[in-house]
């Protein structure tokens, strides 16, 4: 099924927005993380020779329902602080903090080497359902997209991240 031009534009805009957020433009007005030196523990760069990154990770969840639905954005900082813009589709921006247990589990999942095998690029992912809720996780490993679409299997690590985020913030797992 061919994607409409507006759908491609909205997905591209969502990806660009997430890339800006994860590249260092913290949504909370600054970066509170200490700088790390290359080669220092936690200072590995993504994709640098396949080396595992032991640092803390940000994640963004971008959601769009249908071809013309509003963009919903959830940004989670390494310390568990989150900002949710229009996550319930109601135009409300809210903030909060994950519990220490959830923040720790999120960091474990984001550091899981299996996540790199779940990216859209590796899976050759193609959007197949028009009108469904499309959820894209932007992680250090890459973009991982899934849809609330009958029969679509979600990658296991990304699915666990999506569940953790939607159970602990206003973001939604499925269309209302």
Backbone as JSON Lines, residues from 0, in Angstrom:
{"i":0,"aa":"X","n":[0.84,-1.16,0.0],"ca":[0.0,0.0,0.0],"c":[0.89,1.24,0.0]}
{"i":1,"aa":"X","n":[0.61,2.19,-0.81],"ca":[1.43,3.39,-0.91],"c":[1.05,4.36,0.21]}
{"i":2,"aa":"X","n":[2.06,5.05,0.71],"ca":[1.82,6.05,1.75],"c":[1.48,7.37,1.1]}
{"i":3,"aa":"X","n":[0.59,8.12,1.7],"ca":[0.28,9.44,1.18],"c":[1.43,10.38,1.49]}
{"i":4,"aa":"X","n":[1.51,11.45,0.72],"ca":[2.58,12.43,0.9],"c":[2.53,13.03,2.3]}
{"i":5,"aa":"X","n":[1.33,13.32,2.82],"ca":[1.22,13.92,4.15],"c":[1.71,12.96,5.23]}
{"i":6,"aa":"X","n":[1.5,11.66,5.04],"ca":[1.96,10.66,6.0],"c":[3.48,10.63,6.02]}
{"i":7,"aa":"X","n":[4.1,10.66,4.82],"ca":[5.55,10.65,4.75],"c":[6.14,11.9,5.38]}
{"i":8,"aa":"X","n":[5.52,13.03,5.13],"ca":[6.0,14.29,5.7],"c":[5.88,14.25,7.22]}
{"i":9,"aa":"X","n":[4.74,13.74,7.75],"ca":[4.58,13.73,9.21],"c":[5.55,12.76,9.86]}
{"i":10,"aa":"X","n":[5.81,11.61,9.24],"ca":[6.79,10.67,9.8],"c":[8.2,11.25,9.72]}
{"i":11,"aa":"X","n":[8.52,11.93,8.6],"ca":[9.84,12.54,8.48],"c":[10.02,13.65,9.5]}
{"i":12,"aa":"X","n":[8.99,14.45,9.7],"ca":[9.06,15.52,10.7],"c":[9.23,14.95,12.09]}
{"i":13,"aa":"X","n":[8.53,13.87,12.38],"ca":[8.64,13.24,13.69],"c":[10.04,12.7,13.91]}
{"i":14,"aa":"X","n":[10.61,12.09,12.9],"ca":[11.96,11.55,13.01],"c":[12.97,12.67,13.22]}
{"i":15,"aa":"X","n":[12.82,13.75,12.47],"ca":[13.72,14.89,12.61],"c":[13.61,15.5,14.0]}
{"i":16,"aa":"X","n":[12.39,15.66,14.5],"ca":[12.2,16.21,15.85],"c":[12.89,15.34,16.88]}
{"i":17,"aa":"X","n":[12.71,14.04,16.77],"ca":[13.32,13.13,17.73],"c":[14.83,13.16,17.64]}
{"i":18,"aa":"X","n":[15.36,13.26,16.44],"ca":[16.81,13.31,16.28],"c":[17.39,14.55,16.95]}
{"i":19,"aa":"X","n":[16.7,15.68,16.82],"ca":[17.16,16.91,17.47],"c":[17.14,16.75,18.99]}
{"i":20,"aa":"X","n":[16.07,16.16,19.5],"ca":[15.95,15.98,20.95],"c":[17.07,15.09,21.47]}
{"i":21,"aa":"X","n":[17.3,13.96,20.8],"ca":[18.3,13.01,21.29],"c":[19.74,13.45,21.01]}
{"i":22,"aa":"X","n":[19.91,14.38,20.09],"ca":[21.28,14.79,19.77],"c":[21.82,15.81,20.77]}
{"i":23,"aa":"X","n":[21.03,16.19,21.73],"ca":[21.58,17.06,22.75],"c":[20.72,18.23,23.12]}
{"i":24,"aa":"X","n":[19.65,18.45,22.42],"ca":[18.75,19.54,22.78],"c":[17.76,19.0,23.79]}
{"i":25,"aa":"X","n":[18.14,19.06,25.04],"ca":[17.31,18.49,26.1],"c":[16.01,19.27,26.21]}
{"i":26,"aa":"X","n":[14.88,18.59,26.34],"ca":[13.6,19.28,26.41],"c":[13.36,19.97,27.73]}
{"i":27,"aa":"X","n":[14.25,19.83,28.69],"ca":[14.03,20.41,30.01],"c":[14.92,21.62,30.26]}
{"i":28,"aa":"X","n":[15.44,22.22,29.18],"ca":[16.18,23.45,29.33],"c":[17.67,23.29,29.5]}
{"i":29,"aa":"X","n":[18.2,22.11,29.48],"ca":[19.63,21.93,29.6],"c":[19.97,20.5,29.85]}
{"i":30,"aa":"X","n":[21.26,20.23,29.77],"ca":[21.71,18.87,30.02],"c":[22.39,18.83,31.37]}
{"i":31,"aa":"X","n":[21.85,18.02,32.26],"ca":[22.4,17.92,33.59],"c":[23.41,16.79,33.7]}
{"i":32,"aa":"X","n":[23.63,16.08,32.61],"ca":[24.55,14.95,32.66],"c":[25.98,15.44,32.57]}
{"i":33,"aa":"X","n":[26.89,14.84,33.32],"ca":[28.28,15.22,33.2],"c":[28.83,14.79,31.85]}
{"i":34,"aa":"X","n":[29.72,15.59,31.32],"ca":[30.35,15.24,30.05],"c":[31.3,14.07,30.27]}
{"i":35,"aa":"X","n":[31.4,13.21,29.29],"ca":[32.33,12.09,29.38],"c":[33.38,12.24,28.3]}
{"i":36,"aa":"X","n":[34.55,11.78,28.6],"ca":[35.64,11.82,27.64],"c":[35.56,10.58,26.77]}
{"i":37,"aa":"X","n":[35.85,10.7,25.46],"ca":[35.87,9.52,24.63],"c":[36.87,8.52,25.21]}
{"i":38,"aa":"X","n":[36.44,7.27,25.29],"ca":[37.31,6.23,25.84],"c":[37.11,6.04,27.33]}
{"i":39,"aa":"X","n":[36.45,7.01,27.99],"ca":[36.19,6.87,29.42],"c":[34.96,5.99,29.6]}
{"i":40,"aa":"X","n":[34.79,5.35,30.76],"ca":[33.59,4.54,30.97],"c":[32.34,5.37,30.71]}
{"i":41,"aa":"X","n":[31.43,4.81,29.94],"ca":[30.2,5.52,29.62],"c":[30.37,6.49,28.48]}
{"i":42,"aa":"X","n":[31.56,6.6,27.91],"ca":[31.8,7.56,26.85],"c":[31.82,6.97,25.47]}
{"i":43,"aa":"X","n":[31.47,5.71,25.33],"ca":[31.47,5.09,24.0],"c":[30.44,5.78,23.12]}
{"i":44,"aa":"X","n":[30.77,5.94,21.87],"ca":[29.86,6.57,20.93],"c":[29.01,5.51,20.26]}
{"i":45,"aa":"X","n":[27.75,5.83,19.95],"ca":[26.92,4.85,19.29],"c":[27.52,4.44,17.96]}
{"i":46,"aa":"X","n":[27.54,3.16,17.71],"ca":[28.03,2.65,16.45],"c":[29.54,2.63,16.35]}
{"i":47,"aa":"X","n":[30.25,2.94,17.41],"ca":[31.7,2.99,17.36],"c":[32.26,1.57,17.45]}
{"i":48,"aa":"X","n":[32.44,0.96,16.31],"ca":[33.03,-0.37,16.26],"c":[32.21,-1.43,16.97]}
{"i":49,"aa":"X","n":[30.91,-1.18,17.16],"ca":[30.06,-2.16,17.82],"c":[30.27,-2.22,19.32]}
{"i":50,"aa":"X","n":[31.03,-1.29,19.88],"ca":[31.29,-1.3,21.31],"c":[30.02,-0.98,22.07]}
{"i":51,"aa":"X","n":[29.82,-1.67,23.16],"ca":[28.63,-1.42,23.98],"c":[28.76,-0.08,24.67]}
{"i":52,"aa":"X","n":[27.67,0.63,24.76],"ca":[27.65,1.91,25.44],"c":[27.09,1.66,26.83]}
{"i":53,"aa":"X","n":[27.91,1.93,27.83],"ca":[27.5,1.69,29.2],"c":[26.93,2.94,29.85]}
{"i":54,"aa":"X","n":[26.81,4.04,29.08],"ca":[26.28,5.28,29.63],"c":[24.77,5.22,29.75]}
{"i":55,"aa":"X","n":[24.22,6.31,30.2],"ca":[22.77,6.42,30.34],"c":[22.19,6.89,29.01]}
{"i":56,"aa":"X","n":[20.94,6.49,28.78],"ca":[20.33,6.71,27.48],"c":[19.04,7.5,27.58]}
{"i":57,"aa":"X","n":[18.82,8.38,26.59],"ca":[17.55,9.06,26.4],"c":[16.72,8.2,25.46]}
{"i":58,"aa":"X","n":[15.42,8.4,25.5],"ca":[14.53,7.77,24.54],"c":[13.37,8.72,24.27]}
{"i":59,"aa":"X","n":[12.92,8.71,23.02],"ca":[11.74,9.47,22.65],"c":[10.73,8.52,22.04]}
{"i":60,"aa":"X","n":[9.48,8.74,22.35],"ca":[8.38,8.01,21.75],"c":[7.57,9.02,20.96]}
{"i":61,"aa":"X","n":[7.46,8.78,19.66],"ca":[6.69,9.65,18.78],"c":[5.51,8.83,18.28]}
{"i":62,"aa":"X","n":[4.32,9.38,18.41],"ca":[3.14,8.67,17.97],"c":[2.28,9.56,17.09]}
{"i":63,"aa":"X","n":[1.66,8.92,16.1],"ca":[0.78,9.62,15.19],"c":[-0.34,8.66,14.83]}
{"i":64,"aa":"X","n":[-1.57,9.13,14.9],"ca":[-2.7,8.27,14.54],"c":[-3.24,8.7,13.19]}
{"i":65,"aa":"X","n":[-3.21,7.78,12.25],"ca":[-3.7,8.07,10.91],"c":[-2.76,9.01,10.17]}
{"i":66,"aa":"X","n":[-3.23,9.46,9.02],"ca":[-2.38,10.31,8.18],"c":[-2.39,11.76,8.62]}
{"i":67,"aa":"X","n":[-3.45,12.19,9.28],"ca":[-3.56,13.6,9.65],"c":[-3.64,13.83,11.16]}
{"i":68,"aa":"X","n":[-3.42,12.78,11.94],"ca":[-3.51,12.91,13.39],"c":[-2.37,13.76,13.95]}
{"i":69,"aa":"X","n":[-2.61,14.39,15.09],"ca":[-1.57,15.21,15.7],"c":[-0.41,14.36,16.22]}
{"i":70,"aa":"X","n":[0.77,14.92,16.19],"ca":[1.95,14.26,16.7],"c":[1.91,14.24,18.22]}
{"i":71,"aa":"X","n":[2.19,13.09,18.81],"ca":[2.27,12.93,20.25],"c":[3.73,12.62,20.56]}
{"i":72,"aa":"X","n":[4.31,13.31,21.53],"ca":[5.73,13.16,21.81],"c":[5.99,12.95,23.29]}
{"i":73,"aa":"X","n":[6.77,11.92,23.59],"ca":[7.21,11.66,24.95],"c":[8.74,11.6,24.92]}
{"i":74,"aa":"X","n":[9.39,12.42,25.71],"ca":[10.85,12.4,25.84],"c":[11.2,12.0,27.26]}
{"i":75,"aa":"X","n":[12.08,11.01,27.38],"ca":[12.5,10.54,28.7],"c":[14.01,10.72,28.81]}
{"i":76,"aa":"X","n":[14.41,11.44,29.84],"ca":[15.83,11.7,30.11],"c":[16.45,10.5,30.84]}
{"i":77,"aa":"X","n":[17.77,10.38,30.82],"ca":[18.43,9.26,31.51],"c":[18.11,9.16,33.0]}
{"i":78,"aa":"X","n":[17.8,10.28,33.63],"ca":[17.5,10.24,35.07],"c":[16.02,9.92,35.36]}
{"i":79,"aa":"X","n":[15.26,9.62,34.32],"ca":[13.87,9.25,34.5],"c":[12.86,10.37,34.35]}
{"i":80,"aa":"X","n":[13.32,11.62,34.23],"ca":[12.39,12.73,34.02],"c":[11.77,12.59,32.63]}
{"i":81,"aa":"X","n":[10.48,12.86,32.53],"ca":[9.84,12.79,31.24],"c":[8.96,14.01,30.99]}
{"i":82,"aa":"X","n":[8.8,14.31,29.71],"ca":[7.9,15.36,29.26],"c":[7.06,14.76,28.15]}
{"i":83,"aa":"X","n":[5.76,14.92,28.3],"ca":[4.8,14.32,27.37],"c":[3.99,15.45,26.74]}
{"i":84,"aa":"X","n":[4.11,15.6,25.42],"ca":[3.4,16.65,24.7],"c":[2.29,16.0,23.88]}
{"i":85,"aa":"X","n":[1.05,16.27,24.26],"ca":[-0.12,15.76,23.56],"c":[-0.19,14.23,23.56]}
{"i":86,"aa":"X","n":[0.35,13.59,24.57],"ca":[0.42,12.12,24.57],"c":[-0.92,11.42,24.58]}
{"i":87,"aa":"X","n":[-1.92,12.02,25.16],"ca":[-3.24,11.41,25.16],"c":[-4.09,11.97,24.02]}
{"i":88,"aa":"X","n":[-3.47,12.75,23.14],"ca":[-4.21,13.35,22.03],"c":[-5.11,14.49,22.46]}
{"i":89,"aa":"X","n":[-4.85,15.03,23.65],"ca":[-5.72,16.07,24.21],"c":[-5.07,17.46,24.24]}
{"i":90,"aa":"X","n":[-3.88,17.59,23.65],"ca":[-3.21,18.88,23.6],"c":[-2.49,19.27,24.88]}
{"i":91,"aa":"X","n":[-2.54,18.44,25.9],"ca":[-1.95,18.75,27.2],"c":[-0.48,18.34,27.23]}
{"i":92,"aa":"X","n":[0.37,19.19,27.82],"ca":[1.77,18.85,28.07],"c":[1.9,18.56,29.55]}
{"i":93,"aa":"X","n":[2.49,17.42,29.86],"ca":[2.68,17.06,31.26],"c":[4.1,16.57,31.47]}
{"i":94,"aa":"X","n":[4.52,16.61,32.72],"ca":[5.87,16.16,33.08],"c":[5.79,15.26,34.3]}
{"i":95,"aa":"X","n":[6.83,14.52,34.51],"ca":[6.89,13.65,35.66],"c":[8.24,12.96,35.74]}
{"i":96,"aa":"X","n":[8.32,12.0,36.63],"ca":[9.56,11.25,36.83],"c":[9.19,9.78,36.99]}
{"i":97,"aa":"X","n":[9.9,8.91,36.29],"ca":[9.72,7.48,36.47],"c":[10.22,7.09,37.86]}
{"i":98,"aa":"X","n":[9.64,6.06,38.43],"ca":[10.14,5.56,39.72],"c":[11.56,5.05,39.49]}
{"i":99,"aa":"X","n":[12.32,4.93,40.56],"ca":[13.71,4.44,40.45],"c":[13.74,3.06,39.8]}
{"i":100,"aa":"X","n":[12.8,2.21,40.16],"ca":[12.73,0.86,39.6],"c":[12.47,0.9,38.09]}
{"i":101,"aa":"X","n":[11.52,1.73,37.66],"ca":[11.2,1.83,36.23],"c":[12.34,2.5,35.46]}
{"i":102,"aa":"X","n":[12.96,3.5,36.06],"ca":[14.08,4.17,35.4],"c":[15.24,3.2,35.2]}
{"i":103,"aa":"X","n":[15.52,2.39,36.21],"ca":[16.59,1.4,36.12],"c":[16.28,0.36,35.03]}
{"i":104,"aa":"X","n":[15.03,-0.12,35.01],"ca":[14.65,-1.12,34.01],"c":[14.71,-0.53,32.6]}
{"i":105,"aa":"X","n":[14.27,0.72,32.44],"ca":[14.34,1.38,31.14],"c":[15.78,1.46,30.66]}
{"i":106,"aa":"X","n":[16.69,1.84,31.55],"ca":[18.1,1.93,31.17],"c":[18.66,0.56,30.78]}
{"i":107,"aa":"X","n":[18.24,-0.49,31.48],"ca":[18.68,-1.85,31.12],"c":[18.2,-2.2,29.72]}
{"i":108,"aa":"X","n":[16.94,-1.91,29.43],"ca":[16.39,-2.22,28.12],"c":[17.07,-1.42,27.02]}
{"i":109,"aa":"X","n":[17.31,-0.14,27.27],"ca":[17.95,0.71,26.26],"c":[19.39,0.3,26.0]}
{"i":110,"aa":"X","n":[20.03,-0.35,26.97],"ca":[21.41,-0.82,26.81],"c":[21.48,-2.24,26.26]}
{"i":111,"aa":"X","n":[20.35,-2.9,26.1],"ca":[20.32,-4.29,25.63],"c":[20.85,-4.35,24.19]}
{"i":112,"aa":"X","n":[21.9,-5.14,23.93],"ca":[22.45,-5.23,22.58],"c":[21.43,-5.72,21.54]}
{"i":113,"aa":"X","n":[20.42,-6.48,21.97],"ca":[19.41,-6.98,21.04],"c":[18.59,-5.84,20.41]}
{"i":114,"aa":"X","n":[18.56,-4.68,21.07],"ca":[17.79,-3.54,20.55],"c":[18.31,-3.12,19.17]}
{"i":115,"aa":"X","n":[19.6,-3.23,18.95],"ca":[20.19,-2.85,17.66],"c":[19.65,-3.7,16.52]}
{"i":116,"aa":"X","n":[19.22,-4.92,16.82],"ca":[18.68,-5.81,15.79],"c":[17.19,-5.56,15.54]}
{"i":117,"aa":"X","n":[16.6,-4.65,16.3],"ca":[15.18,-4.36,16.19],"c":[14.89,-3.05,15.46]}
{"i":118,"aa":"X","n":[15.93,-2.37,15.01],"ca":[15.71,-1.08,14.34],"c":[14.99,-1.28,13.01]}
{"i":119,"aa":"X","n":[14.32,-0.23,12.57],"ca":[13.6,-0.29,11.29],"c":[14.55,-0.67,10.16]}
{"i":120,"aa":"X","n":[15.75,-0.12,10.2],"ca":[16.72,-0.39,9.15],"c":[17.08,-1.87,9.09]}
{"i":121,"aa":"X","n":[17.38,-2.46,10.22],"ca":[17.77,-3.88,10.26],"c":[16.58,-4.76,9.86]}
{"i":122,"aa":"X","n":[15.39,-4.43,10.35],"ca":[14.2,-5.23,10.05],"c":[13.63,-4.95,8.67]}
{"i":123,"aa":"X","n":[14.08,-3.88,8.02],"ca":[13.48,-3.5,6.74],"c":[12.02,-3.14,6.92]}
{"i":124,"aa":"X","n":[11.72,-2.46,8.03],"ca":[10.34,-2.18,8.41],"c":[9.65,-1.26,7.4]}
{"i":125,"aa":"X","n":[8.42,-1.6,7.09],"ca":[7.57,-0.77,6.23],"c":[6.24,-0.58,6.95]}
{"i":126,"aa":"X","n":[5.72,0.63,6.94],"ca":[4.41,0.92,7.51],"c":[3.38,0.25,6.61]}
{"i":127,"aa":"X","n":[2.5,-0.55,7.22],"ca":[1.53,-1.3,6.43],"c":[0.08,-0.89,6.66]}
{"i":128,"aa":"X","n":[-0.22,-0.31,7.79],"ca":[-1.61,0.06,8.09],"c":[-1.76,1.57,8.03]}
{"i":129,"aa":"X","n":[-2.69,2.01,7.23],"ca":[-3.0,3.43,7.18],"c":[-4.15,3.66,8.16]}
{"i":130,"aa":"X","n":[-4.04,4.7,8.96],"ca":[-5.08,5.01,9.92],"c":[-4.84,4.43,11.31]}
{"i":131,"aa":"X","n":[-3.79,3.64,11.47],"ca":[-3.48,3.03,12.76],"c":[-2.57,3.95,13.57]}
{"i":132,"aa":"X","n":[-2.52,3.71,14.88],"ca":[-1.59,4.43,15.73],"c":[-0.19,3.9,15.45]}
{"i":133,"aa":"X","n":[0.69,4.79,15.0],"ca":[2.07,4.43,14.71],"c":[2.93,4.95,15.84]}
{"i":134,"aa":"X","n":[3.7,4.05,16.46],"ca":[4.59,4.41,17.57],"c":[6.02,4.2,17.12]}
{"i":135,"aa":"X","n":[6.83,5.25,17.23],"ca":[8.24,5.16,16.87],"c":[9.08,5.51,18.08]}
{"i":136,"aa":"X","n":[9.95,4.57,18.46],"ca":[10.91,4.81,19.53],"c":[12.2,5.27,18.9]}
{"i":137,"aa":"X","n":[12.7,6.4,19.33],"ca":[14.0,6.85,18.86],"c":[14.98,6.59,20.0]}
{"i":138,"aa":"X","n":[15.85,5.62,19.76],"ca":[16.81,5.19,20.77],"c":[18.21,5.41,20.23]}
{"i":139,"aa":"X","n":[19.2,5.2,21.07],"ca":[20.58,5.31,20.63],"c":[20.88,4.26,19.56]}
{"i":140,"aa":"X","n":[20.17,3.12,19.6],"ca":[20.36,2.07,18.6],"c":[19.78,2.46,17.25]}
{"i":141,"aa":"X","n":[18.77,3.32,17.25],"ca":[18.13,3.75,16.02],"c":[16.62,3.86,16.19]}
{"i":142,"aa":"X","n":[15.93,4.07,15.09],"ca":[14.48,4.22,15.08],"c":[13.83,2.85,15.03]}
{"i":143,"aa":"X","n":[12.84,2.63,15.89],"ca":[12.11,1.36,15.95],"c":[10.62,1.7,15.92]}
{"i":144,"aa":"X","n":[9.95,1.28,14.84],"ca":[8.56,1.63,14.62],"c":[7.66,0.41,14.73]}
{"i":145,"aa":"X","n":[6.48,0.61,15.29],"ca":[5.45,-0.43,15.35],"c":[4.1,0.25,15.22]}
{"i":146,"aa":"X","n":[3.12,-0.52,14.79],"ca":[1.78,0.02,14.64],"c":[0.78,-0.8,15.44]}
{"i":147,"aa":"X","n":[-0.29,-0.12,15.85],"ca":[-1.42,-0.78,16.49],"c":[-2.27,-1.34,15.34]}
{"i":148,"aa":"X","n":[-1.78,-2.45,14.8],"ca":[-2.32,-3.01,13.57],"c":[-2.5,-4.52,13.76]}
{"i":149,"aa":"X","n":[-3.67,-5.05,13.46],"ca":[-3.89,-6.49,13.65],"c":[-2.84,-7.33,12.93]}
{"i":150,"aa":"X","n":[-2.26,-8.28,13.67],"ca":[-1.29,-9.19,13.09],"c":[0.14,-8.7,13.07]}
{"i":151,"aa":"X","n":[0.37,-7.43,13.4],"ca":[1.75,-6.94,13.37],"c":[2.47,-7.35,14.64]}
{"i":152,"aa":"X","n":[3.61,-8.01,14.45],"ca":[4.43,-8.4,15.59],"c":[5.39,-7.27,15.92]}
{"i":153,"aa":"X","n":[5.52,-7.01,17.2],"ca":[6.44,-5.95,17.64],"c":[7.72,-6.6,18.13]}
{"i":154,"aa":"X","n":[8.86,-5.96,17.86],"ca":[10.13,-6.5,18.36],"c":[10.1,-6.57,19.89]}
{"i":155,"aa":"X","n":[10.62,-7.65,20.5],"ca":[10.42,-7.89,21.94],"c":[11.02,-6.84,22.88]}
{"i":156,"aa":"X","n":[12.24,-6.39,22.65],"ca":[12.84,-5.41,23.57],"c":[12.12,-4.07,23.41]}
{"i":157,"aa":"X","n":[11.9,-3.66,22.17],"ca":[11.18,-2.41,21.92],"c":[9.77,-2.46,22.49]}
{"i":158,"aa":"X","n":[9.12,-3.62,22.39],"ca":[7.78,-3.77,22.95],"c":[7.8,-3.59,24.46]}
{"i":159,"aa":"X","n":[8.81,-4.11,25.11],"ca":[8.91,-3.95,26.57],"c":[9.15,-2.48,26.93]}
{"i":160,"aa":"X","n":[9.95,-1.79,26.14],"ca":[10.17,-0.35,26.36],"c":[8.86,0.39,26.18]}
{"i":161,"aa":"X","n":[8.15,0.09,25.1],"ca":[6.88,0.75,24.82],"c":[5.87,0.51,25.95]}
{"i":162,"aa":"X","n":[5.8,-0.72,26.44],"ca":[4.9,-1.03,27.56],"c":[5.29,-0.25,28.82]}
{"i":163,"aa":"X","n":[6.58,-0.22,29.13],"ca":[7.04,0.5,30.32],"c":[6.66,1.98,30.21]}
{"i":164,"aa":"X","n":[6.88,2.58,29.05],"ca":[6.58,4.0,28.87],"c":[5.08,4.28,28.94]}
{"i":165,"aa":"X","n":[4.28,3.43,28.29],"ca":[2.84,3.69,28.26],"c":[2.15,3.35,29.58]}
{"i":166,"aa":"X","n":[2.75,2.51,30.39],"ca":[2.15,2.18,31.69],"c":[2.54,3.18,32.77]}
{"i":167,"aa":"X","n":[3.54,4.02,32.51],"ca":[4.04,4.91,33.54],"c":[4.03,6.38,33.15]}
{"i":168,"aa":"X","n":[3.41,6.7,32.03],"ca":[3.25,8.09,31.56],"c":[1.88,8.18,30.9]}
{"i":169,"aa":"X","n":[1.47,9.38,30.48],"ca":[0.18,9.49,29.78],"c":[0.19,8.92,28.36]}
{"i":170,"aa":"X","n":[1.34,8.53,27.84],"ca":[1.4,7.96,26.48],"c":[0.54,6.7,26.42]}
{"i":171,"aa":"X","n":[0.0,6.43,25.23],"ca":[-0.91,5.31,25.07],"c":[-0.3,4.22,24.19]}
{"i":172,"aa":"X","n":[-0.61,2.97,24.5],"ca":[-0.12,1.83,23.74],"c":[-0.94,1.6,22.48]}
{"i":173,"aa":"X","n":[-2.23,1.82,22.57],"ca":[-3.12,1.57,21.44],"c":[-4.02,2.79,21.21]}
{"i":174,"aa":"X","n":[-4.69,2.78,20.1],"ca":[-5.63,3.86,19.82],"c":[-6.78,3.82,20.82]}
{"i":175,"aa":"X","n":[-7.25,4.98,21.24],"ca":[-8.37,5.0,22.19],"c":[-9.65,4.49,21.56]}
